[in-house]
Amino acid sequence: MMVGFQEGYEYFEKNAGGIMGAFKGDDFGTARAAYVDSVNEEISLLEKSINDFMGKQTPNKMLKGDIAEFWHAGTFNVNAATNESAHRVIVDRSHDFGSVDASSNFGENFGLKYYGSGQESARTQAVSVFQRFKEYQTTGGKDSLEKYLADRNYSDVDFVLNDPIYSGQIRIIPHDQLTEATDWLERMIKTEGARRPEQVKRYQETLDLLRDRMADNKGNESIPLSKANSEKLAAIAKEGKFKADDFGISAPDVLSLELVMKESLKAGLSAAVISLVLRVGPEIYETIDYLIKNGEIEEGQFKKIGFAAVSGSSEGFIRGSVAAALTACCKS
C-alpha cells in the first residue's frame, strides 16, 4: 500500500497545481483580518464613548467616575474581543435608586465609585438603605420612610433598612485605593461585629465583591484605573482628544503575533476544510477515474460495492492523493 500511497501523492501534486494555488493564504488572511477588525472596532467604541464627553464643564474630580465607567467597560470589551469571547459590558447610564452602572451579557452587574480616598469609596459602596434615606431627608426630602421605601420597590421595611443598596453588584473602585478600602472594611466588620452586628452584612458583602477591575472569570477583564488617571482621562475627554493608543490600547499593543496566528489558524483551517471538500472532490474523482482507466479498479465492481472493490495498492494511491490535498491545505 505504501508504494501506491506515494504514487497517489505524487499524482495529485502533479495534476492539481491549480488547486494548490487556490489554497494560498486567502482563507487565513480573511480570518486574520476579521479578527483584527473585531478588536479595532471595540477600540474605536472605547475612544468614542470617552470623547463623547467633549465640551463638558463638569470638574475633573466629579467627571472621573463617569469616565471610569466607560474605561472599564471599553477595556473589558477590547480584551474580550482579543480573546474571541462574546462577553460584553454595557454602561447603563441609569441614575435610579441603587441602579447598576454597567451590566453585562454574562450575568454580572457592576457599580463604580471613584471618590477621594479608599475609605470614602468603600463607605459609599457599602451605604445602607436607611443611610440613603437619611441623606434624602438632609437634602429636603419630605416623604415618610414607608413611602420612600415603597416608591423604590421595598416592601418589607423591618428587614431592608440595613441592607446595602448596591446588593449583588461587583463593586469597582480605583486601583490605588484597593488596599486602603479593604483595610477599612475589615476594621468596620470587626468594630460593628462587637457593637452593632446588624451592620456587618453590608460591610462584609462589599468586601466580598470589592474589585479594581471588571472580570468574567473566563479570562476577560478590564484595565484597572487609578484615581489620578481617571482625572487625567476626564481632562482629555473634555477636549475630545482621547486616543486609545496613547494608553497602550491598539491592535499592535493588545494582539501578540501568537494570538493572531492562533486565530488565523483556527478560522482559516475551518475555511480550508470546506474549500478542500469543494475544490478537491473533483480531483479525487479524477484520481479514481484514472485508476479505472488504467485497469487498477474494475468499474462495475466499484459501482456495486464502492471502496470495498479497491485493492490495497489502489487504496493506497487514493489515500496518497487525499493526503497530498490535506498537505496543500495545511501548507497554505
N, C-alpha and C positions, 0 to 999 in steps of 0.2 A: 504493500500500500504506500510505503514511503516514496518509492520511485514515482508512482502515479501522482502523489501529492506534489512533489517538486515539479513535475511536468505541468500539472494544473496551475500551479503558482506562476510559473514562467509564462504559460499560455495567456493567463489573464493580464499579466504585466505587458505582454507584447501586443495584445489586441484591445486593450481597454484604456489607451492613453488619454482619450477624451474624457473619460470618467475620472481618471486620476486627476486631470486638470480641474475638473469641476469641484474637487474636494479641497482646492487651495484654501486659503483662510477665511472664506466668506462667512461660513456659519459661526466660526469663532469670533470673527471681527464684529459681526452683528450683535452677538451676545455680549461681547465686551462693551460695545458702545451703549447698548441698552442699560447695562449695569451701571456704568459711569454716569449716564444721563439721569438715572433714578436718584443717585446720590447728589448730583448737581442741582436737581430740582428741589430737594429738601434744603440744600444750602441757600438757594435763591429765596425760598419761602422764609427761611430764618432771617435773611437780610431784609426782606420786605416787611416782615412783622415788626422788626425793631425800627426801621427807618420810617414806618408809618407814624411814629411819634414826632416827626419833624415839625417844628414850629410850636410845640407845646411850651407853655410858660411855667409849668409846674417846676418847683425847685428840684434839683437833682436828688436831694436826700428823701424827697417824697416820691419821686417818679421811679426810683430804683427798684421798688417792689414790683411795679408793673413790668419793667424791663426784665426783671429776673424770671417772671412767668414765661415770657416768650423765649428767653435764652434757654431755660431748662427744657421747655417743650421742643424747641427747634433743634437743639443739640442732641436731644434724645432721638428725634426723628432722623437726623443725619446718621447717627450711629446705627439705628435700626435698618436704614436703607443700606448702609455699608455691610451689615450682616445679613442682608436679604431677608429681613423679617418684615412681616405685615403689621407688626405692632406700631401704633402711633398714639401720640398725645395731642390733645386739643386744648387750647386756652379758652375757657368758657366766658370770661368777662362778666360774670354774674356778681351782683352785689346784694343778693338776698341773704337773709339771716342764716349764718352757718354754711353758706354755699361753698362748693369747691372752687378752687382757682383753675384747675386743669383736670380734665377727665381723660380716660384712655379707652381703647377698644380691647383691653386685656383685663379689665375688672378692677383696676386701681384708680383711686381718686387722690388728688394732691392739693394740699394747701400750703401756700408760701407766706412766710413772714420775714421781712428784711428790716429789722429795727437796729437801733444804735449799738446794742450790746447783746451778747449771748443770753444773758439773763432776761433782758427785755423781750427778745424774740421768743424765748422759751415760755415766758409768762403769758405772752399773747397767744401762743399756740395752745396753752393749757387753760385758757379762760373758760369759766363755767357759765351755764345758762343764767344762774342768779346774778353773777357778776356783770354779765352783759345787760341784764335788766336794771341793775343799779346805775350803770353808765347811761342807760336810756333816761333814767329819772334825772340824773345830774345835768343832762342837756335839755331839760324842759319837758320830758315825756310825761303825760298825764294819765295814761291808761293804768288800770289796776294790774297786779301781777297775773291774775287769772285771764284777763283779756289779752294782755301782752303775750302770754304763752299760747292761748287759743289762736291768735292771729298768726302764730308761727308754727302751727300744727303740733303743739304739745298738748296732750290731753291729761296725763297723769301728773299733776302738779307736785305731789308728795315725793315722787321718785326721780324727777328730772333736774331739779334745781342744781345739784352738784355735778351733773354730767358735763363733760367738755362739749362745747358747741360744735367742735370740729371732729366729733367722734367718728372713727373709722378712716379718716383721711391720713395719708402719709404726710408728715409734717416736714417741710423743707425749709431750712434756714441757711444763712451764709456759711460757706465752708470754714472760714476762720473763726466762727463762733461755736462750732460744734462741741468742742471740749468744755468751754465755759457753760454752755447751755446744759450739757449732760451733767456736769458737776452740780449746777444749781437745782436741777430736777431731782437728783439723788438726795440732796440735802432737804428739799421740801418733802419728799416722801418719808424721810426719817423723822423730820420735825412734826409733820402733820399726823404721822402714824401714832405719835405719843399723845397728841392733844386733840386732834380732830380727824379721826380715822375716815370719816365720810369724804374727806377731801383727797384722800390718797389716790382714788381711782383715776381722776383726771390727770394727775401728775404722772402716774405710772403708765397710763395709756400713751400720753405724749412722749414719754421717754422711750417706750417700746417702738413707737412709729417715727421717731426723730431721725431725719436723714439730711445729708448735704447734697443729694442728687436724686433725680428720678431714675428708677430702675424697674425692670420687669422680671428679674430672677431668671432671665433667659440669655443673659449676656449683653443686653442692650441697656444703656444708661446715658444720662445727660452729663455735661461737663460741670463740675462744681464751680460755684461763683462766690467770690468773697464780697463783703460789703463794699470795700473800696472799689473793686472792679465793677460792681453793679452801678455805683455812682458815676464812674468813668463812662460806662456804656450809656447811661442816661444822658450825659452831656453830648456824647457823639450822636445819639439817636435824635436829639432835638435839632441837630444840624443836618440830619439826614445823611450822615457820612459813614454809617457803619458798613464796614466791609469784612466779611467773614474771614477772608484770608489774612487780615491783619491780626486775627486772634488764632491763627493756626488751623482754620477750618476751611479747607479747599480740597478738591478731589485729590491733588497730589499729596496733600498732608494726611488725609484720613484713609486713603486707599494705598495699601502696600502692593508691590508687584505680585506678591504671593496671593493676596485676595483677588486681584483682577484675574490672574491666571486660573485660580481655582474656579471662579465664576464662569470664565470663558470656557474652561474645560467641561464644566457641568452642563451648561446650556448648549455649548457647541457640540458636545458629543451626542446629546439627545437629538439635536437637529441633524447631526451627521448620520445617526442610525436611521432616521426617517429617509434621509437622502440616499442612504445605502440601499434601502428597500426599493425606492423608486427608480434609482439610476442603475443599480447593479442587477436587479431582477432580470432585465432583458439579456444582460451579459451571461448570467448563469444559464438562462435558456439557450443561448448560443453555444455555451460550453457543452450542454447535454446534446444539442443538435450536432455539434462537431463529433462527439463520441459515437453517435448513431451512424453518421455518415462514414465514419472510419471503422465501422463494424465492431466497436467496443461494447456497444449496447444494442440489444435486439429490440427494435421499435415496438413490435406487437406486445412483447412481454412487458415492456416499460409502461405501455398504456394500460395494461391489465393490473399490474401489481406495483407500479411505481418504483421506488428506490430499492425495493426488495429484489428487483431484477438486475441490479447493478453489481458487477463483480468487485472484488477487493481493489484491484488496480484502478478501475474506473471510478469507484467511490473515492479513492484517494485523490484522483485527478479533480473531481468536483470539490472535495474538501480543500484542496490546494488553491483552487480558483476563489472559493469563498474566503479563505484566509488572506489571499492577496488583496481582495476587496476590503476586508476589515483593516488590513495594514495600511492601505491607501487612505482610508478614513481616519485612522488614528494618527498617521504622519501629518495629516493636514491640521 
